[in-house]
Amino acid sequence: MFEFDQYLGFLAFLSILTIGFWLMIFLLTFVIPYWLVGAIMEHLKYGKNKQKIEKRK
């Protein structure tokens, strides 16, 4: 059915596919929400500081 080099190629393909799948799951469930929440919090802090600076002037 398969020769040994075809078997290794098939295993490499499955490994790359599996790594890509889990990387996508990791990015969508942890990294992107963490990045967005941090960016929003930083934006809110910057807005509060901007208002304080404008009041002092």
C-alpha positions as CSV (number, residue, x, y, z in Angstrom):
1,M,0.0,0.0,0.0
2,F,2.5,2.7,1.2
3,E,6.2,2.7,0.8
4,F,8.3,3.9,3.7
5,D,9.0,7.4,2.2
6,Q,5.3,7.9,1.4
7,Y,4.5,6.9,5.0
8,L,7.0,9.5,6.4
9,G,5.5,12.1,4.1
10,F,2.0,11.3,5.3
11,L,3.1,11.5,8.9
12,A,4.8,14.9,8.3
13,F,1.6,16.2,6.6
14,L,-0.5,15.1,9.6
15,S,1.9,16.6,12.0
16,I,2.0,19.9,10.3
17,L,-1.8,19.9,10.0
18,T,-2.3,19.1,13.7
19,I,0.2,21.7,14.8
20,G,-1.5,24.3,12.6
21,F,-4.9,23.4,14.0
22,W,-3.8,23.6,17.7
23,L,-2.0,26.9,17.0
24,M,-5.1,28.4,15.5
25,I,-7.2,27.2,18.5
26,F,-4.5,28.7,20.9
27,L,-4.5,32.0,19.1
28,L,-8.2,32.4,18.9
29,T,-8.9,31.4,22.5
30,F,-6.0,33.0,24.4
31,V,-3.6,35.3,22.5
32,I,-6.1,37.5,20.6
33,P,-8.5,38.1,23.5
34,Y,-5.6,38.8,25.8
35,W,-4.2,41.3,23.3
36,L,-7.6,43.0,22.8
37,V,-8.3,43.3,26.5
38,G,-4.8,44.7,27.1
39,A,-5.2,47.2,24.3
40,I,-8.6,48.3,25.5
41,M,-7.4,48.8,29.1
42,E,-4.4,50.8,27.9
43,H,-6.7,53.0,25.8
44,L,-9.0,53.6,28.7
45,K,-6.0,54.5,31.0
46,Y,-4.6,56.8,28.4
47,G,-8.0,58.5,28.0
48,K,-8.3,59.1,31.7
49,N,-4.7,60.5,31.9
50,K,-5.5,62.7,28.9
51,Q,-8.5,64.2,30.6
52,K,-6.6,64.8,33.8
53,I,-3.8,66.7,31.9
54,E,-6.4,68.8,30.1
55,K,-8.1,69.8,33.4
56,R,-4.7,70.9,34.8
57,K,-4.1,73.4,32.0
